[in-house]
């Protein structure tokens, strides 16, 4: 089957997406799943006496890489309909179960341990780091448990998946329908057309405003009708809310944390954060808690000042009481009063093709990386005509393939912003090089040309950073080359670093080109607009900080009798964020906690703090300085997950990282 199925080709052969069907996607996953199960059983039998690096580690690399790649390579095709989404969701659950089974194997753990004892001194640093990663992973997945314990663990994992599925399903909520165009006052024609298209695609007349974050915030930024802002905001906060308490996402979230605590105790950990943080980069529970509490104490006075300033602005703009659905719009009114460029006028300077060209130029100048469109359009088939495909070259060698899915199209999830690592860079036991393959998704609104506002620029730079991190790794095995093995915090640092360029007025002005005649945005205009947007950035930072505090608290003590709402209110109070209104239910849509970011949402704030610190070297040397890029690559990127992240940051900065650059950017010293 592997010789003909388009999803079972080696990473050096780009996937022929035109040949992928629902049937052969199902067949490919079934084949890879069976090959993984049978292959590992065979490896265990053959390696029982004398395990070797090639025939144990690299052989399992091969099986892991294929199983992982089939699912992730097919995942963009969910836009084709419910059948595809159901297939991907079903296969994803099976993949998690298979990897849990693999890492819960006591026999496999013993083989890796035997290999480490026998050959440890003869392995290079990356290989030793790989074996150390496996040692930790076996502990986290219960390889040390007896059979009864493993059965209990499997039951808990099954329950966790079941609860997570129910939580995700509850979040599906139809948006707000609008039948009177007069209610859309203040919305630019471009946005009105998008909302009309959303309605048409859903079989409705008029306009449809999605309940997702991106759609809601776009409306709240610009809608002049206060009643519409209120109805859209309230609708957004109904995601996951259910009159049946047992089916409500607040209950699901608490039950999820309770099951995770059971898992942690079964595996010998004091609580779930201790288990979760064992596979991340920031340190132990106390270090992360101290980081969050220290940052909250520093940010709280600033956020309280911010709240009062917005209340005063609301009064100046004729709003007697500032409501949650007014906060973003008040800032729009203030920009208008100060005659700053509107958000839509700003967008006109950043056509998507121009921004992609600028990003390619940036990574070439910093790292020598070249993104090359294939000479023949058929060389790298794509799943939708709007998707861009690139060969990635470094030092005259093809090191990977990069797909960028940045535009909205029918069927694509409207707020899809993510990066998926389809293949990790590696060299197999036969000495064959396997290039990395990565796809980045962003959510540029529809239009011709597609134009990016500042929010979309940040998202694109962020996901582009994830992709470049993956492509710049120079390790040679599947585990060490998997940047996700750094943990959620380690993964986010480089993507947050890339966002810093999108906050630099000089850089943005230099890459701008008006959609009509190509003239650049004036540096002074960019500076003034970015300064006004920093207030919204503060809101987001402190909201993320509150959610991080909530996440850690929920997972540390889920059985102490406090409700989800009480915990979130306490977290907001600690960092000065807006008190919860009765109609607000943000935790009910806190989908980050369903996987990877469980007891790890702090990663966004932690990585932002460290990215600001890393960026200071570029600010001093030049934002496109090749020597600084090379230093970053050598210290942080080359080694993938084979080196502790903190060691790399110390190497790049020449000191321990600190909060000062982040606080200074927010106006604190």
C-alpha positions as a printed Julia matrix, in Angstrom:
669×3 Matrix{Float64}:
   0.0    0.0     0.0
   2.8    2.46    0.88
   3.99   2.49   -2.74
   0.74   3.97   -4.01
  -1.02   5.69   -1.11
  -0.25   9.45   -1.25
  -0.23   9.72    2.56
   2.35   6.96    3.04
   5.21   8.5     1.1
   8.53   9.46    2.74
   8.91  13.11    3.71
  11.24  13.76    0.76
   8.26  13.16   -1.54
   5.69  15.97   -1.27
   2.15  14.72   -0.75
  -0.03  14.63   -3.84
  -3.06  16.24   -2.22
  -5.03  15.94   -5.44
  -4.87  12.16   -5.06
  -5.91  12.01   -1.4
  -9.41  10.62   -0.86
 -11.43   9.83    2.22
 -10.96   6.12    1.55
  -7.21   6.16    1.07
  -6.79   8.48    4.08
  -8.64   5.92    6.2
  -6.57   3.11    4.68
  -3.3    4.98    5.27
  -4.03   5.56    8.94
  -5.19   1.97    9.48
  -2.0    0.75    7.77
   0.26   3.07    9.82
  -1.52   2.14   13.06
  -1.17  -1.6    12.43
   2.43  -1.18   11.27
   3.21   0.74   14.46
   1.66  -1.86   16.75
   3.13  -4.87   14.95
   6.47  -3.2    14.31
   7.08  -2.34   17.94
   6.14  -5.86   19.02
   8.67  -7.19   16.5
  11.38  -4.74   17.63
  10.87  -5.72   21.26
  11.31  -9.38   20.38
  14.39  -8.81   18.22
  16.09  -6.35   20.6
  15.38  -8.15   23.84
  18.95  -9.38   24.35
  21.17  -6.69   22.84
  19.38  -3.4    21.99
  21.18  -1.07   19.56
  20.65   2.54   18.62
  19.78   1.81   14.99
  17.54  -1.2    15.51
  15.71   0.11   18.58
  15.65   3.91   18.63
  15.81   4.66   14.91
  13.5    1.76   14.04
  10.85   3.13   16.41
  11.55   6.62   15.04
  10.48   5.3    11.64
   7.2    3.9    12.96
   6.39   6.99   15.04
   7.16   9.33   12.16
   4.85   7.54    9.74
   1.91   7.25   12.13
   2.2   10.89   13.19
   2.61  12.13    9.61
  -0.43  10.36    8.16
  -2.78  12.06   10.6
  -1.21  15.51   10.48
  -0.81  15.49    6.7
  -4.51  14.68    6.27
  -5.72  17.13    8.92
  -5.99  20.2     6.6
  -8.66  18.33    4.63
 -11.27  18.73    7.38
 -12.52  21.77    5.43
 -14.06  19.31    2.95
 -16.85  18.38    5.32
 -18.11  16.48    8.31
 -16.92  13.08    7.07
 -13.34  14.33    7.0
 -13.63  15.99   10.4
 -15.04  12.78   11.9
 -12.23  10.72   10.37
  -9.5   13.03   11.68
 -11.05  13.18   15.16
 -11.41   9.39   15.29
  -7.85   8.83   14.11
  -6.49  11.43   16.52
  -8.01   9.57   19.47
  -6.54   6.3    18.21
  -3.12   7.93   17.76
  -3.09   9.24   21.35
  -4.1    5.83   22.64
  -1.39   4.09   20.59
   1.35   6.42   21.81
   0.1    6.04   25.4
   0.3    2.24   24.98
   3.8    2.44   23.56
   5.17   4.63   26.36
   3.4    2.57   29.04
   5.35  -0.55   27.99
   7.59  -1.77   30.81
   9.44  -4.05   28.39
  10.18  -1.18   26.02
  11.27   1.02   28.92
  13.72  -1.67   30.02
  15.19  -1.92   26.52
  15.85   1.84   26.37
  17.32   1.71   29.87
  19.56  -1.21   28.91
  20.72   0.68   25.79
  21.51   3.78   27.87
  23.53   1.75   30.37
  25.43  -0.19   27.71
  26.14   2.54   25.16
  25.6    5.82   27.0
  29.21   6.98   26.94
  29.51   6.18   23.23
  26.5    8.23   22.18
  26.61  11.91   21.25
  24.87  14.61   23.29
  21.73  14.56   21.13
  21.42  10.8    21.4
  21.87  10.88   25.17
  19.24  13.62   25.39
  16.87  11.44   23.37
  17.28   8.54   25.77
  16.73  10.91   28.7
  13.52  12.15   27.07
  12.33   8.56   26.75
  13.2    7.88   30.39
  10.99  10.78   31.48
   8.23   9.89   29.01
   8.04   6.3    30.3
   7.52   7.64   33.83
   4.77  10.07   32.74
   2.97   7.3    30.83
   3.06   4.67   33.57
   5.62   2.15   32.34
   6.58   1.61   35.99
   3.06   0.49   36.97
   1.92  -3.09   37.39
  -0.76  -4.47   35.06
  -3.63  -3.44   37.34
  -2.2    0.09   37.51
  -1.85   0.25   33.74
  -5.47  -0.8    33.3
  -6.53   1.93   35.71
  -4.39   4.46   33.84
  -5.94   3.44   30.51
  -9.4    3.92   32.01
  -8.47   7.37   33.31
  -6.99   8.37   29.93
 -10.17   7.16   28.24
 -12.28   9.22   30.61
 -10.11  12.3    29.99
 -10.6   11.95   26.23
 -14.34  11.47   26.7
 -14.68  14.61   28.83
 -12.51  16.63   26.42
 -14.69  15.53   23.49
 -17.85  16.61   25.35
 -16.26  19.97   26.2
 -15.26  20.59   22.56
 -18.67  19.55   21.26
 -20.4   21.97   23.65
 -18.43  24.88   22.21
 -20.09  24.55   18.81
 -22.52  27.47   18.83
 -24.13  29.22   15.9
 -23.35  32.9    15.68
 -25.56  35.99   15.68
 -27.8   36.56   12.66
 -28.5   40.12   11.55
 -31.31  40.96    9.15
 -31.25  44.79    9.28
 -28.26  46.44    7.62
 -28.75  49.55    9.75
 -27.44  47.58   12.73
 -24.08  47.2    10.95
 -23.25  50.91   11.21
 -19.5   51.45   11.54
 -18.52  48.18    9.87
 -16.47  48.65    6.69
 -17.84  47.23    3.45
 -15.17  44.56    3.49
 -16.36  43.17    6.83
 -20.03  43.42    5.84
 -19.32  41.37    2.75
 -17.54  38.73    4.84
 -20.51  38.49    7.2
 -22.92  38.2     4.27
 -20.8   35.39    2.84
 -20.82  33.63    6.22
 -24.61  33.8     6.23
 -24.83  32.48    2.66
 -22.54  29.53    3.44
 -24.8   28.65    6.37
 -27.98  28.85    4.33
 -29.15  32.14    5.84
 -30.05  35.55    4.52
 -28.58  38.8     5.82
 -25.36  38.67    7.82
 -23.92  36.12   10.26
 -21.38  36.99   12.96
 -19.58  33.9    14.26
 -19.41  33.18   17.98
 -15.66  32.48   17.79
 -13.09  34.88   19.23
 -11.82  36.31   15.93
 -15.31  37.1    14.58
 -16.47  38.53   17.9
 -13.47  40.81   18.34
 -13.68  42.1    14.76
 -17.29  43.11   15.41
 -16.57  44.64   18.83
 -13.76  46.75   17.35
 -15.93  48.54   14.81
 -19.69  48.12   15.31
 -21.29  51.44   16.2
 -24.57  49.88   17.3
 -24.22  49.18   21.02
 -27.1   46.7    21.11
 -25.42  44.62   18.4
 -22.12  44.65   20.27
 -23.94  43.47   23.39
 -25.82  40.64   21.69
 -22.67  39.38   19.92
 -20.62  39.56   23.13
 -23.26  37.75   25.16
 -23.59  35.11   22.45
 -19.83  34.56   22.46
 -19.97  33.89   26.21
 -22.67  31.25   25.8
 -20.21  28.81   24.25
 -20.09  25.75   26.47
 -22.91  26.93   28.76
 -25.67  24.39   29.38
 -28.74  24.58   31.62
 -28.05  20.96   32.58
 -25.24  21.31   35.11
 -23.87  17.86   34.27
 -23.52  18.83   30.61
 -22.12  22.3    31.3
 -18.49  22.97   30.37
 -17.77  24.29   33.84
 -18.57  20.83   35.16
 -16.61  19.17   32.37
 -13.57  21.32   33.13
 -13.66  20.5    36.84
 -14.14  16.79   36.09
 -11.23  16.93   33.65
  -8.97  18.33   36.38
 -10.19  15.7    38.86
  -9.4   12.85   36.45
  -5.98  14.34   35.78
  -5.29  14.5    39.51
  -6.16  10.8    39.76
  -3.7   10.15   36.95
  -0.96  12.16   38.67
  -1.43  10.33   41.98
  -1.44   6.96   40.23
   1.88   7.83   38.59
   3.42   8.92   41.9
   3.19  12.71   41.54
   1.92  15.06   44.24
  -0.5   16.77   41.88
  -1.16  17.18   38.18
   1.01  20.3    37.64
   3.98  18.31   38.96
   3.28  15.68   36.29
   2.59  18.15   33.48
   5.61  20.35   34.17
   7.93  17.34   34.15
   7.75  17.51   30.35
   8.1   21.29   29.98
  10.9   23.85   30.09
  10.04  26.39   32.82
  10.85  24.33   35.9
   8.78  22.82   38.69
   5.39  23.89   40.06
   6.84  26.23   42.65
   9.04  28.0    40.08
   6.12  28.52   37.7
   3.78  29.63   40.49
   6.37  32.1    41.77
   6.89  33.45   38.25
   3.14  33.99   37.76
   2.59  35.55   41.19
   5.57  37.9    40.83
   4.41  38.99   37.4
   0.83  39.45   38.61
   2.02  41.68   41.45
   3.97  43.84   38.99
   1.17  44.04   36.4
  -1.77  44.55   38.77
  -1.35  48.32   39.41
  -0.87  48.95   35.69
  -4.03  47.02   34.8
  -6.08  48.85   37.42
  -4.88  52.15   35.95
  -5.83  50.85   32.52
  -9.36  50.03   33.67
  -9.85  53.49   35.11
  -8.47  55.15   31.96
 -10.94  53.22   29.8
 -13.82  54.24   32.05
 -12.81  57.88   31.67
 -12.55  57.5    27.88
 -15.99  55.93   27.8
 -17.42  58.99   29.55
 -15.66  61.31   27.13
 -17.23  59.42   24.22
 -20.76  59.55   25.6
 -20.98  56.14   27.3
 -22.27  56.6    30.84
 -21.3   53.1    31.97
 -18.47  51.11   30.42
 -19.73  47.61   29.59
 -17.54  44.68   28.5
 -18.83  45.0    24.93
 -17.75  48.66   24.89
 -14.07  48.26   25.82
 -12.66  47.57   22.38
 -14.97  50.07   20.65
 -13.98  52.88   23.03
 -10.4   52.41   21.91
 -11.51  52.63   18.27
 -13.33  55.89   19.06
 -10.21  57.25   20.76
  -8.05  56.42   17.72
 -10.55  58.25   15.55
 -10.5   61.26   17.89
  -6.71  61.35   17.71
  -6.89  61.05   13.9
  -4.82  57.88   13.89
  -5.11  55.48   10.97
  -8.16  53.26   11.33
  -7.6   49.54   11.68
  -8.95  49.08    8.16
  -6.72  51.82    6.75
  -3.73  50.13    8.41
  -4.66  46.82    6.76
  -4.37  48.37    3.31
  -0.6   48.66    3.76
  -0.11  44.94    4.37
  -1.22  42.77    1.45
  -0.6   39.13    2.31
   1.81  38.41   -0.6
   3.98  41.38    0.41
   4.09  40.25    4.05
   4.99  36.67    3.09
   7.78  38.01    0.89
   9.03  40.12    3.81
   8.99  37.14    6.18
  10.96  35.09    3.68
  13.46  37.92    3.36
  13.75  38.2     7.16
  14.61  34.54    7.73
  17.04  34.62    4.82
  18.91  37.59    6.31
  18.87  36.23    9.85
  19.5   32.54    9.25
  20.39  32.03    5.6
  17.12  30.12    5.12
  15.55  30.37    1.65
  11.87  29.76    0.93
  11.58  28.8    -2.73
   8.35  28.32   -4.62
   8.58  25.06   -6.58
   9.66  25.52  -10.2
   6.66  23.53  -11.37
   3.2   24.09   -9.8
   2.63  20.34   -9.69
   5.8   19.65   -7.7
   4.1   20.44   -4.39
   0.37  19.88   -4.67
  -1.81  21.77   -2.18
  -5.24  21.04   -0.67
  -6.69  24.43   -1.7
  -5.63  26.93   -4.38
  -4.99  29.65   -1.78
  -2.38  27.56    0.06
   1.24  28.5    -0.62
   3.94  25.83   -0.78
   7.69  26.31   -0.46
  10.82  24.25   -0.64
  13.14  25.26    2.21
  16.86  25.48    1.5
  19.76  26.06    3.9
  23.45  26.0     2.99
  22.57  24.86   -0.56
  20.68  21.84    0.77
  16.96  21.09    0.72
  16.04  20.79    4.41
  12.26  20.79    4.32
   8.89  21.73    2.9
   6.66  24.52    4.2
   2.94  24.97    3.54
   1.26  28.25    4.48
  -2.54  28.19    4.69
  -3.21  31.84    5.54
  -6.42  32.77    3.74
 -10.03  32.07    4.58
 -12.06  29.82    2.26
 -15.3   27.87    2.36
 -15.23  25.14    5.0
 -12.04  26.3     6.73
 -12.47  26.86   10.46
 -12.79  30.67   10.75
 -10.43  31.04   13.71
  -7.92  28.34   12.72
  -4.48  29.55   13.82
  -2.07  26.68   14.37
   1.13  24.98   13.22
   1.37  21.25   12.59
   4.69  19.43   12.4
   4.04  16.72    9.82
   7.58  15.35    9.61
  10.58  15.99   11.87
  14.04  16.25   10.36
  15.94  12.98   10.84
  18.46  10.52    9.42
  17.34   6.89    9.42
  19.35   3.76   10.16
  20.29   3.45    6.47
  21.77   6.96    6.47
  18.94   8.5     4.42
  18.08  12.11    5.22
  14.38  12.86    5.82
  13.53  16.57    5.51
  11.12  18.27    7.87
   7.6   19.16    6.7
   5.42  21.75    8.41
   2.14  23.55    7.77
   1.15  26.87    9.35
  -2.46  28.06    9.45
  -3.53  31.66    9.93
  -6.8   33.52    9.49
  -6.39  36.39    7.04
  -9.87  37.64    6.13
 -11.18  37.08    2.62
 -10.47  39.73    0.03
  -8.59  40.47   -3.15
  -5.89  41.14   -2.31
  -5.97  39.55    1.16
  -5.02  42.24    3.67
  -3.71  41.88    7.23
  -4.62  44.02   10.2
  -2.24  44.15   13.13
  -3.95  41.24   14.88
  -3.58  39.12   11.74
   0.06  40.21   11.4
   0.77  39.01   14.93
  -0.91  35.67   14.27
   0.94  35.16   11.0
   4.32  36.11   12.49
   3.61  33.81   15.44
   2.79  30.74   13.36
   5.59  31.53   10.91
   7.93  31.52   13.91
   6.72  28.06   14.92
   7.33  26.79   11.39
  10.81  28.3    11.1
  11.8   26.9    14.48
  10.9   23.43   13.2
  12.76  23.94    9.92
  15.94  25.32   11.51
  16.55  22.35   13.8
  19.72  20.41   12.89
  19.38  17.3    15.03
  19.09  13.93   13.31
  16.48  11.84   15.1
  12.71  12.08   15.39
  12.54  12.87   19.11
  15.35  15.44   19.29
  14.05  17.18   16.17
  10.52  17.44   17.57
  10.31  20.99   18.9
   7.01  20.07   20.6
   9.1   17.91   22.93
  10.36  21.14   24.52
   6.88  21.43   26.05
   4.27  24.09   25.46
   6.45  26.78   27.04
   9.56  25.93   25.04
   7.63  25.73   21.79
   6.14  29.2    22.25
   9.35  31.16   22.87
  10.51  31.37   19.25
   7.02  32.15   17.9
   6.58  34.88   20.51
  10.02  36.19   19.53
   8.86  36.53   15.93
   5.91  38.62   17.09
   8.33  41.28   18.31
   9.12  42.29   14.72
   5.4   42.98   14.19
   5.52  45.43   17.12
   8.44  47.42   15.71
   7.3   50.56   13.88
  10.46  50.91   11.78
  10.29  47.32   10.61
   6.57  47.44    9.81
   6.99  50.68    7.88
   9.87  49.12    5.93
   7.78  46.14    4.73
   4.56  48.06    4.09
   3.19  48.73    0.6
  -0.26  50.16   -0.01
  -2.51  47.81   -1.94
  -3.28  50.44   -4.6
   0.04  52.06   -5.45
   2.63  50.47   -3.15
   3.51  53.58   -1.16
   4.78  52.8     2.36
   3.15  53.52    5.69
   4.83  56.46    7.37
   6.98  55.47   10.32
   5.28  58.1    12.52
   1.84  56.74   11.67
   2.94  53.2    12.46
   4.48  54.33   15.75
   1.33  56.18   16.85
  -0.99  53.31   15.98
   1.2   50.7    17.65
   1.36  52.84   20.79
  -2.44  52.91   20.91
  -2.59  49.14   20.41
  -0.29  48.5    23.35
  -3.22  49.07   25.68
  -5.06  46.19   24.03
  -1.86  44.13   24.28
  -1.84  44.82   28.02
  -5.45  43.59   28.24
  -4.51  40.38   26.46
  -1.39  39.83   28.56
  -3.24  40.25   31.85
  -6.14  38.1    30.64
  -3.63  35.38   29.7
  -1.98  35.81   33.09
  -5.34  35.38   34.86
  -6.1   32.27   32.82
  -2.64  30.87   33.6
  -3.19  31.4    37.33
  -6.63  29.79   37.02
  -5.26  26.83   35.08
  -2.51  26.09   37.6
  -4.87  26.52   40.56
  -7.57  24.29   39.03
  -5.14  21.48   38.28
  -3.32  21.75   41.62
  -6.39  21.56   43.88
  -9.47  20.44   41.92
 -11.13  18.87   44.97
 -10.98  21.78   47.42
 -14.64  22.7    46.93
 -14.18  25.93   44.98
 -16.1   26.31   41.74
 -14.57  27.06   38.36
 -16.09  30.54   38.5
 -14.73  31.25   41.97
 -11.23  30.21   40.92
 -11.27  32.4    37.83
 -12.58  35.39   39.8
  -9.75  34.99   42.32
  -7.17  34.74   39.53
  -8.49  37.92   37.9
  -8.39  39.77   41.2
  -4.78  38.75   41.8
  -3.57  40.37   38.57
  -6.06  43.26   38.42
  -8.07  42.06   35.45
 -11.7   43.03   34.94
 -14.04  41.35   37.47
 -16.27  38.69   35.97
 -19.72  39.86   34.96
 -22.66  37.53   35.56
 -23.08  36.8    31.86
 -19.37  36.07   31.21
 -18.19  32.46   31.05
 -14.66  32.49   29.54
 -13.63  29.24   31.26
 -16.44  27.41   29.44
 -14.57  27.95   26.16
 -11.03  27.54   27.52
 -10.22  24.83   24.99
  -6.45  25.11   25.5
  -6.88  22.94   28.59
  -8.16  19.99   26.56
  -4.64  18.94   25.6
  -1.03  20.13   25.22
  -1.56  23.29   27.4
  -3.12  21.5    30.38
  -1.47  22.93   33.51
   0.63  24.75   30.92
  -1.29  27.8    29.74
   1.33  29.88   31.55
   3.45  29.09   28.45
   2.09  32.1    26.54
   3.01  34.66   29.2
   6.25  32.9    30.16
   7.39  32.72   26.54
   6.37  36.35   25.91
   8.51  37.5    28.81
  11.51  35.53   27.56
  10.95  36.55   23.93
  11.11  40.24   24.91
  14.39  39.54   26.65
  15.85  37.66   23.67
  14.72  40.45   21.33
  16.91  42.98   23.14
  19.95  41.54   21.35
  18.35  42.24   17.97
  17.35  45.73   19.09
  20.96  46.48   19.96
  22.56  44.84   16.9
  19.88  45.4    14.24
  16.6   43.62   13.53
  18.06  41.88   10.48
  21.6   41.36   11.77
  23.01  38.09   10.43
  25.5   37.6    13.26
  22.77  37.84   15.88
  20.57  35.46   13.9
  23.46  33.01   13.68
  24.03  33.29   17.43
  20.35  32.57   18.1
  20.44  29.62   15.74
  23.52  28.14   17.38
  22.34  28.71   20.95
  18.65  27.87   20.7
  17.52  26.42   17.39
  20.05  23.91   16.09
  19.62  21.54   19.01
  15.84  21.21   18.82
  14.62  19.38   21.93
  18.06  17.93   22.67
  19.11  20.8    24.93
  17.29  22.41   27.89
  15.76  25.67   26.71
  17.09  27.67   29.64
  20.65  26.67   28.77
  20.13  27.96   25.25
  18.69  31.27   26.47
  21.58  31.75   28.86
  24.0   31.04   26.05
  22.37  33.6    23.77
  21.95  36.35   26.38
  25.17  35.71   28.29
  23.17  35.86   31.54
  20.04  34.53   33.18
  16.84  35.74   31.45
  14.72  38.24   33.4
  11.45  40.23   33.35
  12.87  43.68   32.77
  12.5   44.01   28.99
   8.91  42.76   29.14
   7.98  45.12   31.96
   9.67  48.05   30.24
   7.71  47.39   27.05
   4.52  47.63   29.08
   5.67  50.88   30.66
   7.03  49.46   33.91
  10.6   49.49   35.19
